[in-house]
Amino acid sequence: MSILLGNLSVNEIEKRIGIDFPQDVRDFMNDHHHSDAGNIPKGKWHCFDIPFTLVCGDVETATKIYNSVKERSSQVKEQLQFSIQR
């Protein structure tokens, strides 16, 4: 059993990775943040501080967020893992 800690905001994620999400994705993320880490529903996400992992409730949400930064991955300061809760 692994231990996951934290509840990062969009701004905190951007500071850690060193790049900003596009405004439409930032708005989507602000509207769909799920503060309860126990069960992330479809269309929602939660980002842990330790380990630095963004957990999404479905593939579509993960893909939307991932695709918004993948072209700038060489500029990212810290690796962010993506995970999908099933």
N, C-alpha and C positions, 0 to 999 in steps of 0.2 A: 504494500500500500504506500503510495507516494503522498507527500504533503505539499499542498499548493497554498501560497499565501499572497494576499493582496487583492486590491480592487482598483485598478488604474483607470483614470479618465482618458479621454481622447488626447487632451493636452499633455498629460503625463507620458503617454505612449509616444507622441511626437517628439518630446524632449529626449526620450531614451533613444529613439532610432535616428534622430537628427534630421529628419525631413518632415514636412507637413503633408497631411492628406489633402487631396483636392477638396474644395469647399463642399461640393455635393456629397462626397463620402463622409466628410466631417459631420455634416448635418445629419446624414443617415445614422452615423455611429452615435451621435449625441441623442438622437431620438430612440435608438434601439439598444442602448446599454442596459444590461441586466445586472443589478448589484448583488443579487443572490447567486453565489457560486454553485449551489447545490444542484440545480436543475435548470439548464439554460434552454429555453424554448426556441422553436423555429423563429427565425428572423431576429434573434437577439444575440448578443455577444457579451463576454466577460474577459477581462485581461488580468492575469495574475502577475505579480511582481516577481515572485520566486516560485518556480522558474518563470522567466519572462515568456509567457505563453498567452496567446489570444485564443480563447475557446468560443466556438460559434455553435449555435443550435441547429444549423443545417449547412449543407454544401454551398447553397446560393449566397448566404451571408458571408461565409469565408471567402468565396471566390470574388465577390464584389470588393471586399476590403483588400484582399491580396493583390488583385489586378490593378488596384489604384496606385500601388507602390512598386510593383515588380520591375518595371522599366528603370527604376532609380535604385535598384538594390545595391549597386556598387557604391552608393553614397551613404548607405545605412551605417550608423556608428555601432549599433549593437543588434545582434541577431534576435529576431522575434519569431518564435515558433507559432504555427497555426495548428489548431486541433478542432475536431468536430465531435460534439457530444452526441452520442446515440442513445 
